[in-house]
């Protein structure tokens, strides 16, 4: 619809399901009122979806601007919006200057949010009797932290590329 503008859009979704008899459920194992109190095992479901739009605009032959916007949703952490903007200038043939800024995220992994390992006690363990259940309750509260939020990453960048030896000695960047 507008010749110097290129737009790309897309999206996707996925559903994950994990079931393990070797992990403890952090919400139920140490909660006396819960129906699964002191029951070993965990079942974890997670849904994720994302959509993006990417644009590239070349208003003049010496500048190209790119922009993007990505929206991510998952059932473990909050919604996250990731914008980015960059421009590449060509002040002279074979010389390029790029400036850009972006915001992105990293969702915490299952091991960081919900992994609470169970423990098998050998017969010679110094932990005996009711202390074993107390230790397992401790394990259901340790390691995984369901309250972790997305890790936010912000970048600001600038760069220069100069092609000084193009078409010398019979070599060009596109030759094979």
Secondary structure as GFF3:
##gff-version 3
##sequence-region A 1 176
A	DSSP	beta_strand	5	20	.	.	.	ID=ss1
A	DSSP	beta_strand	42	60	.	.	.	ID=ss2
A	DSSP	beta_strand	63	74	.	.	.	ID=ss3
A	DSSP	beta_strand	80	92	.	.	.	ID=ss4
A	DSSP	beta_strand	95	106	.	.	.	ID=ss5
A	DSSP	alpha_helix	110	113	.	.	.	ID=ss6
A	DSSP	alpha_helix	130	141	.	.	.	ID=ss7
A	DSSP	beta_strand	151	162	.	.	.	ID=ss8
###
